[in-house]
Amino acid sequence: MAPGSIDEATCWHALGMISVKKGLLPEGAKSFLRSLEALEAQIRVLGGSQETKAGFRTRYLIYYKDYIDVLLKLKRSEEAFQALERSRGQSFLAMLAERDLVFAADIAPEIEKARKKLEWEYDKVQGQIAGFNPQKDNEKIEKLLARLRSLREEQTSLSGEIRKASPKLAALQYPQPLDVSSARAILDPGTVMLSYSIGGDQNYLFVVAADGFQVFPLSVTERELKDEVDRFQRLIQQGRAITNTGDNLVVQGRKLFETLVQPASRWVETCERVLIVPDGPLLTLPFSALTRKAVVRGGASQKRGKDWQYFVEWKPLHTVISATVYAELKRERASAPASPSDKILLAFGDPKYPSAEAAASENPENAVVRSLVKRGFDLIPLPGTRAEVKAIADLYGGREEVYVGEASTEERAKSLGRGFRYIHFACHGLLDERMPLNSSLALTIPSDLKAGQDNGFLQAWEVFEQMRLSADLVTLSACRTGLGTELGGEGLVGLTRAFQYAGARSVLASLWEVADLTTAEFMKAFYSRLNAGLSKDEALRMAQLELIRNPLTLKDENGRAVKMDASHPFFWASFELVGDWK
């Protein structure tokens, strides 16, 4: 009566659950598959923004999990892997396929004018929200948030008009979820993929390698795993010095390692690098800081009596949204080395922020700043980031462009072209949990904001819709830039994914707030190894090992050199490489 509807999807899922409870697993699998076909038919015709589609898919993610579970009970593990891929990032894959059309199509003047008007109104509504007290004016704020969502729908519709202007759209082939043989084929020699399926009481680890495939049930429920990850993150945030193998952080790290990685130890033992496809609570887990029992003799990183090591001391790591997205990113690898005249690095740092007095005043020109102050966020200056970008730039001998202070603007960032291999942002990163694509990088804030002028906050949706890059790496050396609202199989909707969509083959982002002085040293170590020819994952690993093994030399307020122990994971484990390792 309602083919391809959400009602049909719900009914087939319910019938599948009945079959499973009766022990009729093959019939249950068939019903679950029909449920997913109806669900995806609904998603294909669903209007609205990417946030709307991602949220819709997340509400029904359990349908995929139930299908995976019954396939594994039937020992149809390869079908289960493809179902897992099917659950991940489908709307993002479609966006990747359509990406060039938005920029290649000729934009009619009236459409461009409408787009500018929508952007201005969007910023205006955000400013109105900033004027209200979240405790007293919740009803008014909710109405304005609804208006923001409506404006996002209009922006999405406008982008659709631009795409339709391209004759290439009709012939477009969208990426299909990879099966096991295809996933094995896209892995570089020496790479092992650890892909996790987390949801409910039964969770799984899928191991994919060039020479094999295996599935392991995990001995932990989703709830238990979330609690364990939260505990580990809290211990890292405390930043206490590690004195022995009984330290709580070491013990907790080993517990998570034994749960999540140990089952695949024979695969990891012989590989050169590990590709992690996280899920659920693992999306924010710093895998590099997990600990394993390992007696290493004669190594510079081993303290006397130490019989453990961090995961990153063992193997270089990188992550990705899904195997299918990984295949798309690899397809964009640079086919030829840059010529000697090409620019390599573009860096932004030490943006100019309003003074505390201006930010706290009742009527600052930029209402978004006022909102941040009311919520307790302080756009404190980041002078260490100026030294950070200068130290990195010095590595490239005239093949770089650096913008600091007042020159570090949103307008300049949006005008980026395809001419840089590495793009580096050293600034504050802000998250919006209510509307994830409002998450932003805080560049120089205009002191006298005028109508039609960018407000200094480079938001994720602006990166999606207005920026086009061709970069091997975008580094977000900012506060918590890797985080966004968790949307199940859709992964993290935030700045990381926005820059990948814009054309970054990899993004290096931070999972929590980091100190600008220690980060400056970390980034210098990372880029120096990148400049020496190491791969991105190995350059990241070596920079992390440098902090683990050796004290940093920093300058105090009087300019004197002082030693600092930055071996604790708080200082180095926040940085995660998302995308292509090479």
C-alpha positions as CSV (number, residue, x, y, z in Angstrom):
1,M,0.0,0.0,0.0
2,A,3.0,2.3,0.6
3,P,6.0,1.0,-1.3
4,G,9.3,2.6,-0.6
5,S,7.9,4.4,2.4
6,I,9.2,4.6,6.0
7,D,6.1,2.6,7.0
8,E,7.2,-0.2,4.7
9,A,10.7,-0.1,6.2
10,T,9.4,-0.3,9.7
11,C,7.0,-3.2,9.0
12,W,9.7,-5.3,7.3
13,H,12.1,-4.6,10.2
14,A,9.4,-5.7,12.7
15,L,8.7,-8.9,10.7
16,G,12.4,-9.6,10.6
17,M,12.6,-9.3,14.4
18,I,9.7,-11.7,14.7
19,S,11.5,-14.2,12.5
20,V,14.8,-13.9,14.4
21,K,13.0,-14.5,17.7
22,K,11.4,-17.6,16.3
23,G,14.8,-18.8,15.2
24,L,14.1,-18.4,11.5
25,L,17.3,-16.5,10.7
26,P,17.3,-16.8,6.9
27,E,13.8,-15.4,6.8
28,G,14.8,-12.6,9.2
29,A,17.7,-11.7,7.0
30,K,15.4,-11.4,3.9
31,S,13.0,-9.2,5.9
32,F,15.8,-6.9,7.2
33,L,17.2,-6.5,3.6
34,R,13.8,-5.5,2.3
35,S,13.5,-3.0,5.2
36,L,16.8,-1.4,4.2
37,E,15.8,-1.2,0.6
38,A,12.6,0.7,1.6
39,L,14.5,2.9,4.0
40,E,17.1,3.9,1.4
41,A,14.4,4.5,-1.2
42,Q,13.0,7.0,1.3
43,I,16.4,8.7,1.9
44,R,16.9,9.1,-1.9
45,V,13.7,11.2,-2.2
46,L,14.1,13.0,1.2
47,G,14.4,16.7,0.8
48,G,16.2,19.1,3.1
49,S,19.9,19.6,4.1
50,Q,22.6,17.1,4.7
51,E,22.0,17.5,8.4
52,T,18.4,16.4,7.9
53,K,19.3,13.4,5.8
54,A,22.1,12.3,8.3
55,G,19.7,12.7,11.2
56,F,17.0,10.6,9.4
57,R,19.5,7.8,8.7
58,T,20.7,7.9,12.3
59,R,17.2,7.3,13.7
60,Y,17.1,4.1,11.8
61,L,20.7,2.9,12.1
62,I,19.6,0.0,14.3
63,Y,18.0,-1.5,11.2
64,Y,21.5,-1.9,9.7
65,K,22.9,-3.2,13.0
66,D,20.2,-5.9,13.3
67,Y,20.8,-7.0,9.7
68,I,24.6,-7.2,10.3
69,D,24.0,-9.3,13.5
70,V,21.8,-11.9,11.8
71,L,24.2,-12.2,8.8
72,L,27.0,-12.9,11.2
73,K,24.9,-15.5,13.0
74,L,24.3,-17.1,9.6
75,K,28.2,-17.0,9.0
76,R,27.7,-14.7,6.0
77,S,30.5,-12.4,7.2
78,E,31.3,-10.8,3.8
79,E,27.7,-9.8,3.4
80,A,27.8,-8.3,6.9
81,F,30.9,-6.2,6.0
82,Q,29.1,-4.8,3.0
83,A,26.0,-4.0,5.1
84,L,28.3,-2.1,7.5
85,E,29.7,-0.1,4.6
86,R,26.2,0.4,3.4
87,S,25.3,2.0,6.8
88,R,28.1,4.6,6.6
89,G,28.4,7.9,5.0
90,Q,26.0,7.4,2.1
91,S,24.9,11.0,1.9
92,F,28.6,12.1,2.1
93,L,29.5,9.8,-0.7
94,A,26.8,11.3,-2.9
95,M,28.1,14.7,-2.0
96,L,31.7,13.7,-3.0
97,A,30.4,12.5,-6.3
98,E,28.5,15.8,-7.0
99,R,31.2,18.1,-5.6
100,D,32.7,19.3,-8.8
101,L,29.3,20.1,-10.3
102,V,28.7,22.9,-7.8
103,F,31.9,24.6,-8.8
104,A,31.9,23.7,-12.5
105,A,28.4,25.0,-13.3
106,D,27.9,28.5,-14.5
107,I,26.1,30.3,-11.7
108,A,23.5,32.8,-12.9
109,P,23.8,36.3,-11.4
110,E,20.4,36.0,-9.8
111,I,21.3,32.8,-8.1
112,E,24.6,34.2,-6.8
113,K,22.7,37.2,-5.5
114,A,20.2,35.0,-3.7
115,R,23.1,33.0,-2.2
116,K,24.7,36.1,-0.8
117,K,21.4,37.3,0.6
118,L,20.8,34.0,2.4
119,E,24.3,34.1,3.9
120,W,23.7,37.6,5.3
121,E,20.3,36.6,6.7
122,Y,21.8,33.5,8.2
123,D,24.5,35.6,10.1
124,K,21.8,38.0,11.1
125,V,19.6,35.3,12.7
126,Q,22.7,34.0,14.5
127,G,23.3,37.5,15.9
128,Q,19.7,37.7,17.1
129,I,20.1,34.4,18.9
130,A,23.2,35.8,20.6
131,G,21.1,38.6,22.1
132,F,19.0,36.2,24.2
133,N,19.7,34.5,27.5
134,P,19.6,30.7,27.0
135,Q,18.2,30.3,30.5
136,K,15.3,32.8,30.2
137,D,14.6,33.1,26.5
138,N,14.6,29.4,25.4
139,E,11.3,29.7,23.5
140,K,12.5,32.6,21.5
141,I,15.8,30.9,20.8
142,E,14.0,27.8,19.6
143,K,12.0,29.8,17.1
144,L,15.1,31.4,15.8
145,L,16.8,28.0,15.5
146,A,13.9,26.9,13.5
147,R,14.5,29.9,11.2
148,L,18.1,28.9,10.9
149,R,17.1,25.4,9.8
150,S,14.7,26.9,7.3
151,L,17.5,29.0,5.9
152,R,19.7,26.0,5.6
153,E,17.0,24.2,3.7
154,E,16.9,27.2,1.3
155,Q,20.6,27.1,0.9
156,T,20.5,23.4,0.1
157,S,17.8,24.0,-2.4
158,L,19.9,26.8,-4.1
159,S,22.9,24.4,-4.2
160,G,20.6,21.9,-5.9
161,E,19.7,24.5,-8.6
162,I,23.5,25.0,-9.2
163,R,24.1,21.3,-9.6
164,K,21.2,20.9,-12.0
165,A,22.7,23.5,-14.2
166,S,25.5,21.0,-15.1
167,P,24.8,18.6,-17.9
168,K,27.2,16.1,-16.2
169,L,24.7,15.4,-13.4
170,A,22.5,13.1,-15.4
171,A,25.5,10.8,-16.2
172,L,26.9,10.9,-12.7
173,Q,27.7,7.5,-11.1
174,Y,27.5,7.5,-7.3
175,P,29.9,5.4,-5.3
176,Q,28.5,2.1,-4.2
177,P,29.4,0.5,-0.8
178,L,32.5,-1.7,-1.2
179,D,32.4,-5.5,-0.7
180,V,35.2,-7.3,1.0
181,S,37.2,-8.1,-2.2
182,S,37.0,-4.4,-3.3
183,A,38.0,-3.2,0.2
184,R,41.0,-5.5,0.1
185,A,42.0,-4.3,-3.3
186,I,42.0,-0.6,-2.3
187,L,44.4,-1.1,0.6
188,D,48.0,-0.2,0.0
189,P,50.6,-3.0,0.7
190,G,51.2,-3.3,4.4
191,T,47.9,-1.7,5.5
192,V,45.5,-3.5,7.8
193,M,42.0,-2.1,8.3
194,L,40.2,-2.4,11.6
195,S,36.5,-1.6,11.0
196,Y,34.2,-1.5,14.0
197,S,30.4,-2.0,14.2
198,I,29.2,-0.7,17.5
199,G,25.5,-0.7,18.5
200,G,23.5,-2.5,21.2
201,D,24.6,-5.5,23.1
202,Q,26.7,-7.3,20.4
203,N,29.5,-5.5,18.7
204,Y,32.1,-6.5,16.1
205,L,35.6,-5.9,14.7
206,F,36.0,-6.5,11.0
207,V,39.7,-7.0,10.0
208,V,40.5,-6.4,6.3
209,A,43.9,-7.0,4.8
210,A,45.3,-7.6,1.4
211,D,45.8,-11.3,2.2
212,G,42.7,-12.0,4.3
213,F,39.5,-11.1,6.1
214,Q,38.2,-12.0,9.6
215,V,35.4,-10.9,12.0
216,F,35.7,-10.9,15.8
217,P,32.8,-10.4,18.3
218,L,33.8,-7.9,20.9
219,S,33.3,-8.8,24.6
220,V,31.6,-5.5,25.5
221,T,28.2,-3.8,25.0
222,E,27.8,-0.3,23.5
223,R,26.9,1.1,26.9
224,E,29.9,-0.5,28.6
225,L,32.2,0.7,25.8
226,K,31.0,4.3,26.0
227,D,31.7,4.3,29.7
228,E,35.2,2.9,29.2
229,V,36.0,5.4,26.5
230,D,34.6,8.3,28.7
231,R,36.8,7.1,31.6
232,F,39.9,7.0,29.4
233,Q,39.3,10.5,28.1
234,R,38.8,11.9,31.6
235,L,42.1,10.4,32.7
236,I,43.9,12.0,29.7
237,Q,42.3,15.4,30.4
238,Q,43.7,15.2,34.0
239,G,47.2,15.3,32.5
240,R,48.9,13.7,35.5
241,A,52.4,12.4,35.1
242,I,52.7,8.7,34.5
243,T,54.9,7.1,37.2
244,N,54.5,3.3,36.8
245,T,52.7,0.5,35.0
246,G,49.9,0.6,37.5
247,D,48.9,4.1,36.6
248,N,45.2,4.4,36.0
249,L,45.7,5.8,32.5
250,V,48.0,2.9,31.5
251,V,45.6,0.3,33.0
252,Q,42.6,1.8,31.2
253,G,44.4,2.2,27.9
254,R,45.5,-1.5,28.1
255,K,41.9,-2.5,28.9
256,L,40.6,-0.8,25.8
257,F,43.5,-2.1,23.7
258,E,42.7,-5.7,24.8
259,T,39.1,-5.2,24.0
260,L,39.4,-3.4,20.6
261,V,42.7,-4.3,19.1
262,Q,44.0,-7.5,20.8
263,P,41.6,-9.8,18.9
264,A,43.3,-8.7,15.6
265,S,46.9,-8.9,17.1
266,R,48.2,-11.5,14.5
267,W,47.1,-9.2,11.7
268,V,48.5,-6.0,13.3
269,E,51.8,-7.7,14.3
270,T,52.9,-8.1,10.7
271,C,51.4,-4.9,9.1
272,E,53.2,-1.6,8.4
273,R,50.3,0.7,9.3
274,V,46.8,0.5,10.8
275,L,43.7,2.1,9.2
276,I,40.9,2.5,11.7
277,V,37.3,2.9,10.8
278,P,35.6,3.9,14.1
279,D,32.0,3.8,15.0
280,G,29.8,5.1,17.8
281,P,31.8,6.0,21.0
282,L,35.0,5.1,19.2
283,L,34.7,8.2,17.0
284,T,36.3,10.3,19.7
285,L,38.7,7.7,21.1
286,P,42.4,8.6,20.7
287,F,43.6,5.2,19.6
288,S,47.2,6.3,19.5
289,A,47.2,6.5,23.4
290,L,46.0,3.0,24.0
291,T,48.6,0.9,25.7
292,R,49.8,-2.6,25.2
293,K,52.1,-4.9,27.1
294,A,55.4,-4.9,25.3
295,V,58.9,-5.5,26.7
296,V,61.2,-3.5,24.5
297,R,64.9,-3.6,25.3
298,G,67.4,-0.9,24.2
299,G,64.8,1.4,22.8
300,A,65.2,5.1,23.5
301,S,61.5,5.4,24.4
302,Q,61.7,2.8,27.2
303,K,62.1,4.0,30.7
304,R,63.7,1.6,33.2
305,G,61.2,-1.0,34.3
306,K,58.6,0.0,31.7
307,D,56.9,-3.0,30.1
308,W,54.3,-1.3,28.1
309,Q,54.0,1.1,25.1
310,Y,51.5,3.3,23.5
311,F,49.8,1.9,20.3
312,V,51.5,4.7,18.3
313,E,54.9,3.5,19.5
314,W,54.1,0.2,17.8
315,K,52.4,1.3,14.5
316,P,51.5,4.4,12.6
317,L,47.7,5.0,12.6
318,H,45.2,6.9,10.5
319,T,41.4,6.9,10.4
320,V,38.6,7.2,7.8
321,I,34.8,7.5,7.7
322,S,34.4,4.2,5.7
323,A,36.3,2.0,3.3
324,T,34.2,3.4,0.5
325,V,35.1,7.0,1.3
326,Y,38.7,5.9,1.6
327,A,38.6,4.6,-1.9
328,E,37.3,7.9,-3.2
329,L,40.0,9.9,-1.3
330,K,42.7,7.6,-2.7
331,R,41.4,8.2,-6.2
332,E,42.4,11.8,-5.9
333,R,46.0,11.2,-5.0
334,A,48.4,13.6,-6.9
335,S,49.6,11.8,-10.0
336,A,52.7,13.9,-10.4
337,P,55.1,15.7,-8.0
338,A,54.9,19.5,-7.7
339,S,57.2,21.6,-9.9
340,P,60.0,23.5,-8.2
341,S,58.0,26.8,-8.7
342,D,54.8,25.6,-7.1
343,K,53.7,26.9,-3.7
344,I,53.6,24.2,-1.1
345,L,52.3,25.7,2.2
346,L,49.5,28.2,3.0
347,A,49.2,29.0,6.7
348,F,46.9,31.1,8.8
349,G,47.8,32.0,12.4
350,D,47.5,34.4,15.4
351,P,44.1,35.9,14.2
352,K,43.2,39.3,15.7
353,Y,40.4,38.9,18.2
354,P,38.4,41.7,20.0
355,S,39.7,42.8,23.4
356,A,38.0,41.5,26.5
357,E,36.4,44.9,27.0
358,A,35.0,45.0,23.4
359,A,33.8,41.4,23.6
360,A,32.0,42.0,26.9
361,S,30.3,45.2,25.9
362,E,26.6,45.2,25.4
363,N,26.7,46.2,21.7
364,P,29.8,44.8,19.9
365,E,29.5,44.9,16.2
366,N,29.7,41.2,15.9
367,A,26.8,39.6,17.8
368,V,28.3,36.1,17.5
369,V,31.2,37.2,19.7
370,R,28.8,38.5,22.3
371,S,27.1,35.1,22.2
372,L,30.4,33.4,22.9
373,V,31.1,35.6,25.8
374,K,27.7,34.9,27.3
375,R,28.4,31.2,27.0
376,G,31.7,31.6,28.8
377,F,33.9,31.2,25.8
378,D,36.9,33.4,25.7
379,L,38.5,34.2,22.4
380,I,41.9,34.7,24.0
381,P,44.8,35.7,21.7
382,L,47.0,32.9,20.5
383,P,50.5,34.4,20.1
384,G,52.1,31.0,20.1
385,T,50.4,30.3,16.8
386,R,52.4,33.1,15.1
387,A,55.6,31.4,16.0
388,E,54.0,28.1,15.0
389,V,53.3,29.1,11.4
390,K,56.6,31.0,11.1
391,A,58.5,27.9,12.1
392,I,56.6,25.7,9.6
393,A,57.0,28.3,6.9
394,D,60.8,28.4,7.3
395,L,60.9,24.8,6.2
396,Y,59.7,25.7,2.7
397,G,62.1,28.4,1.6
398,G,60.0,30.9,-0.3
399,R,57.4,28.3,-1.4
400,E,54.9,29.4,1.2
401,E,52.3,32.0,1.9
402,V,51.6,33.0,5.6
403,Y,48.8,35.2,6.9
404,V,48.9,36.3,10.5
405,G,47.2,38.9,12.7
406,E,44.7,41.1,10.7
407,A,45.7,39.4,7.5
408,S,44.4,36.0,8.8
409,T,40.8,36.6,7.5
410,E,37.8,34.5,6.5
411,E,37.6,36.2,3.1
412,R,41.2,35.2,2.3
413,A,40.5,31.6,3.5
414,K,37.5,31.3,1.2
415,S,39.5,32.5,-1.8
416,L,41.8,29.5,-1.5
417,G,42.5,27.9,-4.8
418,R,44.1,24.6,-5.8
419,G,47.7,25.7,-5.7
420,F,48.8,24.5,-2.3
421,R,49.8,21.0,-1.1
422,Y,49.5,21.8,2.6
423,I,47.0,24.3,4.2
424,H,47.4,25.1,7.9
425,F,45.0,26.8,10.3
426,A,46.3,27.8,13.8
427,C,43.4,29.4,15.5
428,H,40.4,28.7,17.8
429,G,38.0,26.1,16.7
430,L,34.3,26.3,17.9
431,L,31.7,23.6,17.9
432,D,27.9,24.0,17.7
433,E,26.3,20.9,19.1
434,R,22.8,21.9,18.1
435,M,23.7,22.5,14.4
436,P,27.0,20.8,13.7
437,L,27.6,22.5,10.3
438,N,27.7,25.8,12.2
439,S,31.0,24.6,13.8
440,S,33.7,27.0,12.7
441,L,37.3,28.2,12.7
442,A,37.6,31.6,14.4
443,L,39.8,33.8,12.1
444,T,40.3,37.5,12.5
445,I,37.1,39.2,13.8
446,P,36.3,42.5,12.0
447,S,36.2,45.4,14.5
448,D,33.6,47.1,12.4
449,L,31.3,44.5,10.8
450,K,29.4,45.8,7.9
451,A,26.4,44.4,6.0
452,G,27.6,41.7,3.5
453,Q,31.0,41.3,5.2
454,D,32.1,38.0,6.5
455,N,32.1,37.8,10.3
456,G,35.4,36.0,10.8
457,F,33.9,32.6,11.6
458,L,34.6,30.1,8.8
459,Q,31.8,27.7,9.3
460,A,31.6,24.1,8.1
461,W,28.7,24.7,5.8
462,E,30.6,27.6,4.2
463,V,33.5,25.2,3.6
464,F,31.1,22.7,2.0
465,E,29.4,25.2,-0.3
466,Q,32.1,27.8,-1.1
467,M,35.5,26.3,-1.0
468,R,37.3,24.1,-3.5
469,L,40.8,22.8,-2.8
470,S,43.3,20.2,-4.1
471,A,45.4,19.7,-1.0
472,D,47.2,16.6,0.3
473,L,46.6,17.9,3.8
474,V,44.6,20.4,5.7
475,T,45.8,20.9,9.3
476,L,43.3,22.3,11.9
477,S,45.7,23.2,14.7
478,A,42.9,24.5,16.8
479,C,40.8,23.7,19.8
480,R,38.7,20.5,19.4
481,T,38.3,20.9,15.7
482,G,37.9,17.2,15.1
483,L,34.7,16.9,17.1
484,G,31.2,17.4,16.0
485,T,27.8,15.9,16.8
486,E,27.9,12.1,16.6
487,L,25.4,11.0,14.0
488,G,25.9,7.2,14.1
489,G,27.0,5.7,10.8
490,E,27.2,9.1,9.2
491,G,30.2,9.8,11.5
492,L,31.2,13.2,12.7
493,V,29.5,16.1,10.9
494,G,31.9,18.9,11.3
495,L,35.0,20.7,10.0
496,T,37.0,17.5,9.3
497,R,34.4,16.2,6.8
498,A,33.8,19.7,5.4
499,F,37.4,20.0,4.4
500,Q,37.5,16.5,2.9
501,Y,34.6,17.4,0.8
502,A,36.2,20.7,-0.2
503,G,39.1,18.6,-1.6
504,A,41.5,17.7,1.2
505,R,42.8,14.2,0.8
506,S,43.7,14.2,4.5
507,V,42.8,16.3,7.5
508,L,44.9,16.5,10.7
509,A,42.6,17.7,13.5
510,S,42.5,17.8,17.3
511,L,40.1,15.9,19.5
512,W,40.4,18.3,22.4
513,E,41.7,21.7,23.4
514,V,45.4,21.9,23.2
515,A,48.0,24.5,24.4
516,D,49.3,26.7,21.7
517,L,53.0,26.6,22.9
518,T,53.3,22.8,23.0
519,T,51.3,22.5,19.8
520,A,53.7,24.9,18.0
521,E,56.6,22.5,18.8
522,F,54.6,19.5,17.9
523,M,53.6,21.0,14.5
524,K,57.2,22.0,13.8
525,A,58.3,18.4,14.4
526,F,55.4,17.0,12.2
527,Y,56.1,19.3,9.2
528,S,59.9,18.9,9.4
529,R,59.4,15.1,8.9
530,L,56.8,15.6,6.3
531,N,59.2,17.9,4.5
532,A,61.9,15.2,4.8
533,G,59.8,12.9,2.7
534,L,58.0,10.8,5.3
535,S,54.4,9.8,4.7
536,K,51.7,11.7,6.6
537,D,51.0,8.9,9.1
538,E,54.7,8.2,9.8
539,A,55.4,12.0,10.1
540,L,52.6,12.2,12.7
541,R,53.9,9.2,14.5
542,M,57.4,10.5,14.7
543,A,56.2,13.9,16.0
544,Q,54.3,12.1,18.7
545,L,57.3,9.9,19.6
546,E,59.5,13.0,19.9
547,L,57.2,14.4,22.6
548,I,57.0,11.0,24.3
549,R,60.7,10.4,24.3
550,N,62.3,13.9,24.8
551,P,61.4,17.0,26.9
552,L,60.5,20.1,25.0
553,T,62.6,23.2,25.2
554,L,60.3,26.3,25.5
555,K,60.9,29.9,26.4
556,D,59.4,31.3,29.6
557,E,57.9,34.9,29.9
558,N,61.4,36.2,30.3
559,G,62.7,34.6,27.2
560,R,64.8,31.9,29.0
561,A,64.9,28.4,27.8
562,V,63.1,25.9,30.0
563,K,62.6,22.1,29.8
564,M,59.0,20.7,29.8
565,D,57.9,17.1,30.0
566,A,55.2,16.7,27.3
567,S,55.2,12.9,27.2
568,H,51.7,12.7,28.6
569,P,49.0,11.8,26.0
570,F,47.2,15.1,26.7
571,F,49.9,16.9,24.8
572,W,50.2,14.7,21.7
573,A,47.3,12.2,21.4
574,S,44.7,14.7,20.4
575,F,45.9,14.9,16.9
576,E,44.3,12.4,14.5
577,L,45.0,11.9,10.8
578,V,41.7,11.4,8.9
579,G,42.0,10.3,5.3
580,D,44.8,9.1,3.0
581,W,48.1,8.2,4.8
582,K,50.4,8.7,1.8
